[in-house]
Amino acid sequence: MRRLIALFAFITIAFASYAQSSNEHLSFKGIPIEGSMTEFCQKLKAKGFTYLGSENNNAAFQGDFTGRNVTVGVAATDDGRDVFAVVVFFDPCGEWKTLVSTYDYYKDLYTRKYGQPTTLIENNPAYSDSNTALMAEVYQETVVWGCAWEVTGGEIELSIENSYGIYEGIVMISYRNSQNVEAKIQNDLEDI
């Protein structure tokens, strides 16, 4: 349960600062990232994902993504009418080489589909290449290891992040629908 609560907090933070305009919607597993939370979640369930729970217009699922069991978070606007983001969380891992291997595999897949990343930063400031030193930097959140593709309808970002476990990291892929992110931002602006 603690991991699920951390997941919801991470989903909320991950999408708070992104906006770009576009007329088309980005898709995840062939499902356009649009419509209500209820509609989108039904489509995910139809793709074989299992519902884990929801909180504050964020929902979590578990299922298959490219042959791997993952946790998927879905974020919607405060009124739940517009889904604007999907995030894929791979299992936490305490091995830097495994994290980088997973990251590199997906970086290659997305590069094959979308071309070279529009943003690429891969920096782990560890003074040693021992697993303990590398994972200590992940734990301290000093690692910046990620890339992003600006694609029709939004942005896809791949990164290695702190999983909030002791010396564990996580590979994360986030899909942000620019049209619905902008709608959320406009709604939030009206609140302030």
Buried (B, 14 or more C-beta within 10 A) or exposed (E): EEEBEEBBBBBBEBBEEBBBEBEBBBBBBEBBBBBBBEEBBEBBEEBEBEBBEBBEBBBBBBBEBEEBEBBBBBBBBEEEBBBBBBBBBBBBBBBBEBBBEBBEEBBEEBBEEBEEBEEBEBEBEBEEEEBEBBBBBBBEEEBEBBBBBBBEBBBBBBBBBBBBBEBBBBBBBBBBBBBBBBBBBEBEEEEE
